[in-house]
Amino acid sequence: MMRLVELCGSSRPDIDSEACSPKSVLGKVSLILAAFAADHLHRSLADLVKQTGLAKSTVHRLATFMVQEGWLEYNGHSYWV
């Protein structure tokens, strides 16, 4: 199964490029998840902002939602997958 980040970078005609753009919530969530590489399973809010290029408030809001949904964990200092 391909990850969303890989799909968004593809030229497949069945993938809606609008849904993958950083303007969409799904595109922003995809950027946040992509910031967690195999060797960087923990990221601070500042790291996520730097890696994604998104506004700090946006990353915080989406990361908080992702923690509530169980997609990320948070220990008070950093997020991890």
C-alpha positions in Angstrom: 0.0 0.0 0.0 1.4 3.4 -1.0 1.6 6.2 1.5 -0.4 9.3 0.9 2.9 11.3 0.5 4.0 9.0 -2.3 0.6 9.1 -4.0 0.5 12.9 -3.8 3.9 13.0 -5.6 2.7 10.7 -8.3 1.1 11.6 -11.6 -1.7 9.0 -11.3 -4.9 10.3 -12.9 -7.0 8.9 -10.1 -5.3 11.0 -7.4 -6.9 14.4 -6.8 -4.0 16.8 -6.7 -6.2 19.4 -5.0 -6.6 17.0 -2.0 -2.8 16.7 -1.7 -2.0 20.4 -1.9 -0.8 22.1 1.2 -4.0 24.1 1.1 -6.1 21.1 2.0 -6.3 19.6 5.5 -5.4 16.2 4.1 -2.3 17.6 2.4 -1.2 19.3 5.6 -1.7 16.1 7.7 0.3 14.3 5.1 3.2 16.7 5.4 3.2 16.3 9.2 3.2 12.5 8.9 6.0 12.7 6.3 8.2 14.6 8.8 8.5 11.4 10.8 11.2 9.5 9.0 12.5 6.1 10.1 15.4 7.8 12.0 13.2 10.6 13.4 10.3 9.0 15.2 10.2 11.9 17.7 9.7 15.6 16.6 9.1 18.7 18.6 6.6 21.3 17.4 9.4 23.5 16.2 10.9 20.5 14.2 7.5 19.8 12.6 7.1 23.5 11.7 10.5 23.5 10.1 10.0 20.2 8.3 6.6 21.0 6.9 6.8 24.7 6.2 3.4 25.2 7.7 2.4 27.8 10.3 3.1 27.0 13.9 -0.6 27.4 14.8 -1.6 25.0 12.0 0.8 22.3 13.0 -0.2 22.6 16.6 -3.9 22.4 15.8 -3.5 19.4 13.5 -1.0 17.6 15.7 -3.4 18.1 18.7 -6.2 16.6 16.6 -3.9 13.7 15.5 -3.0 13.0 19.2 -6.7 12.9 20.1 -7.4 10.5 17.2 -4.5 8.2 18.3 -2.4 8.9 15.1 0.4 10.6 17.1 1.5 10.5 20.7 2.6 13.5 22.8 4.7 13.5 26.0 4.6 17.2 26.7 7.8 17.8 24.8 7.6 16.0 21.5 5.3 14.1 19.2 6.0 10.6 18.0 4.4 8.0 15.7 
